[in-house]
Amino acid sequence: MEDFKLFDAEYKLMELLWERQPINSTALSRLCQEKLGWKKSTTFNLVRKLGERGILKNENATVTALIQREQVLRRESEAAVAKSFGGSLPNFVAAFLSGKKLSHQEAEELRRLIDESEARHD
């Protein structure tokens, strides 16, 4: 599946699912009522739509995610960089850091991530 784009309501449902899966569909509906104030029909409609898109599976009244949170976050991050910065990660980082001061620990973590990324592509 290529498109992991989730609308706000879909993302909220998936957040609950990622934290508690596998979960009974009735229990998920109750959880959405409690946490999000949704009616049962709202939850079941979203579960059906996300199932049709291959994002989750509802089998024998048990709902499980077919994609991971990290996949969605990665895809949304890539789309934001492409849309706003022409795909330039350095331009994105420069804009994000503009006027901010990194702690030593944050700078070291970024260096480690860059080093690991370079090592994967060598």
C-alpha positions in Angstrom: 0.0 0.0 0.0 1.4 3.3 -1.1 -0.8 6.0 0.5 -0.7 6.2 4.3 -2.4 9.6 4.4 -4.7 9.8 7.3 -7.2 12.5 8.0 -7.4 13.7 11.6 -10.3 11.5 12.7 -8.6 8.5 11.1 -5.4 9.2 12.8 -7.1 9.5 16.2 -8.7 6.1 15.7 -5.4 4.6 14.6 -3.7 6.0 17.7 -6.1 4.2 19.9 -5.7 1.0 17.8 -1.9 1.1 17.8 -1.9 1.4 21.6 -4.3 -1.5 22.2 -4.4 -3.9 19.3 -5.7 -6.4 18.7 -9.0 -5.1 20.1 -12.6 -6.2 19.8 -14.5 -3.9 17.5 -17.2 -3.3 20.2 -14.5 -2.4 22.7 -12.9 -0.1 20.2 -16.2 1.6 19.7 -16.7 2.1 23.4 -13.1 3.4 23.7 -13.8 6.0 20.9 -17.0 7.0 22.7 -15.1 7.5 26.0 -11.9 9.1 24.6 -13.3 11.0 21.5 -17.0 11.4 22.1 -17.9 9.4 19.0 -21.1 7.5 18.3 -20.8 3.8 17.5 -21.7 4.5 13.9 -18.8 6.9 13.5 -16.3 4.4 14.7 -17.7 1.6 12.6 -17.7 3.8 9.5 -14.1 4.7 10.0 -13.1 1.1 10.6 -14.9 0.1 7.4 -13.2 2.8 5.3 -9.8 2.2 6.8 -10.3 -1.5 6.1 -11.2 -0.9 2.5 -7.9 1.2 2.2 -5.8 -1.7 3.6 -4.9 0.3 6.7 -6.5 -2.0 9.2 -8.2 -5.3 9.4 -11.5 -6.2 11.0 -11.8 -9.9 11.1 -14.1 -11.8 13.4 -14.8 -8.6 15.2 -11.1 -8.2 16.0 -9.4 -5.0 14.7 -5.7 -4.9 14.0 -3.5 -2.3 12.2 -1.9 -3.4 8.9 0.5 -0.4 9.0 2.6 0.9 11.8 2.6 4.4 13.3 6.2 4.9 12.1 5.2 4.2 8.5 2.5 6.9 8.7 4.7 9.4 10.4 7.5 8.8 7.9 5.2 9.2 4.9 3.6 12.4 6.3 7.1 13.9 7.1 8.3 13.1 3.6 5.2 14.7 2.1 5.6 17.9 4.2 9.3 18.2 3.2 8.4 17.7 -0.5 5.5 20.1 -0.4 7.1 22.9 1.6 10.9 22.6 0.9 11.0 21.1 -2.6 12.2 17.8 -1.1 15.3 19.4 0.4 15.9 18.0 3.9 18.7 20.5 4.6 16.3 23.4 3.8 13.7 21.8 6.1 16.1 21.4 9.0 17.4 24.9 8.5 13.9 26.3 8.7 13.0 24.1 11.7 16.1 25.2 13.6 15.8 28.9 12.7 15.9 30.8 15.9 16.2 27.7 18.1 19.1 26.5 20.1 19.8 22.8 20.3 21.0 21.2 23.5 24.3 19.3 23.3 22.3 16.1 23.7 19.9 17.0 20.8 22.9 17.9 18.5 24.6 14.6 19.3 21.4 12.7 18.6 21.1 14.4 15.2 24.7 13.7 14.4 24.2 10.0 15.3 21.1 9.8 13.0 23.0 11.4 10.1 25.9 9.0 10.6 23.6 6.0 10.7 21.8 7.2 7.6 25.1 7.7 5.7 26.3 4.2 6.8 23.1 2.6 5.4 23.7 4.2 2.0 27.4 3.4 1.6 
